């Protein structure tokens, strides 16, 4: 059993057959830094996701996440407690306050196991239950990140379009695919 599972961890907000999602605790930092510190992960993340991903980076993110109100960023873990990745929401403001953006990442050692799909599906349902004002969850995905696009489609997100030349990562201009899931879509999927 993983070290994190034996410590006093918060109750999961989501449990599936493939993962649990729960609030971070400071003892997650070492496992998080190890899982996140791969160029294959950072290549499709915002520039605020650092590389190299150090213990200091993990501690910063964990402290920021657990001090937020409401808490909207969580760790993804295997059912036995091993750290897998992260998932969270970015609330929009002003006239888009009922639209929030979802983001997620899975450590390279756990790719291809269906964990991202399981986590995103359960987390999206949780978000709609938890935040009554939320009508729409959207995701912007690098056009080259076909794996993440497949995850979104499997969960029931609708591809709405392509934002041409919307991303600049490491000096490279990239298109961004936009996906969304509406509260009504979730009802239809159940």
C-alpha positions in Angstrom: 0.0 0.0 0.0 1.3 3.5 -0.8 2.6 5.7 2.0 -0.1 8.4 1.3 -2.9 5.8 1.9 -1.6 5.0 5.4 -1.6 8.7 6.5 -4.6 10.7 7.4 -5.9 11.7 4.0 -9.1 13.6 3.4 -12.2 11.6 2.4 -12.4 11.2 -1.4 -14.8 13.5 -3.3 -15.0 10.8 -6.0 -14.4 7.0 -6.1 -14.4 4.9 -9.2 -13.2 1.4 -9.9 -10.0 2.9 -11.3 -9.3 5.9 -9.0 -10.1 8.1 -6.2 -10.0 11.9 -6.2 -9.4 13.7 -3.0 -7.9 17.0 -1.7 -4.2 17.2 -1.6 -2.2 16.9 1.6 1.4 18.1 2.1 2.7 14.5 2.1 1.6 14.1 -1.5 4.3 16.5 -2.7 7.1 14.0 -3.3 4.9 11.6 -5.3 3.4 14.5 -7.2 6.8 16.0 -8.1 8.0 12.6 -9.4 4.9 12.0 -11.4 4.8 15.5 -12.9 8.4 15.8 -13.8 8.3 14.5 -17.4 8.6 16.5 -20.6 5.8 14.4 -22.1 3.4 15.8 -19.5 4.4 19.4 -19.6 4.3 19.7 -23.4 0.5 19.9 -23.3 0.2 22.0 -20.1 0.0 25.7 -19.6 3.3 27.5 -19.1 2.4 27.9 -15.4 3.0 24.1 -15.1 6.7 24.1 -14.4 9.4 21.9 -15.9 11.4 20.6 -14.2 8.6 19.9 -11.7 10.4 20.1 -8.4 9.4 19.3 -4.8 9.1 23.1 -4.4 6.7 23.2 -7.3 4.5 20.5 -5.8 4.5 22.1 -2.4 3.5 25.5 -3.9 0.6 23.9 -5.9 -0.6 21.8 -2.9 -0.6 24.8 -0.6 -2.4 27.0 -3.1 -5.0 24.3 -3.8 -5.8 23.5 -0.1 -6.1 27.1 0.9 -8.5 28.0 -1.9 -12.2 28.6 -1.3 -13.9 26.7 -2.7 -11.4 23.9 -3.1 -11.5 23.0 -6.8 -8.1 21.3 -7.5 -7.5 17.7 -6.4 -5.2 14.8 -6.7 -6.0 11.6 -8.5 -4.9 8.4 -6.8 -5.2 4.6 -7.5 -7.7 2.9 -5.2 -4.8 1.7 -3.0 -3.5 5.3 -2.6 -0.7 5.8 -5.2 -0.5 9.3 -6.6 -1.5 9.3 -10.3 -2.1 13.0 -11.3 -4.3 16.0 -10.8 -7.7 17.4 -11.9 -9.3 20.7 -11.2 -11.5 23.6 -12.3 -10.9 27.2 -13.2 -14.0 29.3 -12.5 -14.7 31.9 -15.2 -15.8 35.4 -14.2 -18.3 38.1 -15.2 -20.8 37.0 -17.9 -19.2 33.6 -18.1 -19.5 32.9 -14.3 -21.6 29.8 -15.0 -18.9 28.3 -17.2 -15.8 26.7 -15.6 -12.8 25.1 -17.3 -11.6 21.7 -16.4 -7.9 20.6 -16.6 -6.3 17.3 -15.7 -3.1 15.3 -16.1 -2.0 11.8 -15.5 1.5 10.6 -14.7 3.3 8.8 -17.5 3.4 5.5 -15.5 -0.4 5.4 -15.5 -1.1 6.2 -19.2 -3.3 3.8 -21.1 -5.2 2.4 -18.1 -8.5 4.4 -18.5 -7.8 6.4 -15.3 -8.2 9.8 -17.0 -11.5 8.8 -18.5 -12.8 7.4 -15.2 -11.6 10.4 -13.3 -12.9 13.0 -15.7 -16.3 11.4 -16.0 -16.8 11.1 -12.2 -15.3 14.5 -11.5 -17.5 16.3 -14.1 -20.6 14.8 -12.4 -19.3 15.8 -9.0 -18.7 19.4 -10.2 -22.3 19.7 -11.4 -23.6 18.3 -8.1 -21.4 20.5 -6.0 -21.8 23.8 -7.7 -25.5 24.5 -8.5 -24.7 27.6 -10.6 -22.4 25.7 -12.9 -24.1 25.1 -16.3 -21.1 24.3 -18.5 -17.6 22.8 -18.2 -15.2 23.4 -21.0 -11.8 22.2 -21.9 -9.2 23.7 -24.2 -6.9 21.0 -25.6 -3.7 21.3 -27.7 -4.7 20.1 -31.2 -1.8 17.7 -31.1 -3.0 16.1 -27.9 -5.2 13.5 -29.4 -5.1 11.3 -26.3 -6.8 14.0 -24.2 -9.3 14.7 -27.0 -10.3 11.0 -27.0 -10.7 11.1 -23.2 -13.1 14.1 -23.5 -15.1 12.4 -26.2 -15.4 9.1 -24.3 -16.7 11.1 -21.3 -19.4 12.8 -23.4 -17.8 16.2 -24.0 -18.7 17.8 -27.4 -16.0 19.1 -29.6 -17.2 22.6 -30.4 -14.5 23.8 -32.7 -10.9 24.7 -33.3 -9.3 28.0 -32.1 -6.7 28.5 -34.8 -3.2 29.6 -33.6 -4.5 30.1 -30.1 -1.6 28.6 -28.2 2.1 29.5 -28.1 4.2 26.9 -26.3 7.9 27.0 -26.4 7.8 29.4 -29.3 5.5 27.0 -31.4 2.1 28.2 -32.5 -0.6 25.6 -32.0 -4.3 25.3 -32.6 -6.6 24.6 -29.6 -9.6 22.3 -29.8 -12.5 23.4 -27.6 -14.8 20.8 -25.9 -17.7 21.3 -23.5 -20.1 19.3 -21.3 -23.4 20.9 -20.3 -25.4 20.1 -17.2 -28.1 18.9 -19.6 -25.6 16.7 -21.5 -24.8 15.0 -18.2 -28.5 14.3 -17.5 -28.8 12.8 -21.0 -25.8 10.5 -20.4 -27.2 9.0 -17.1 
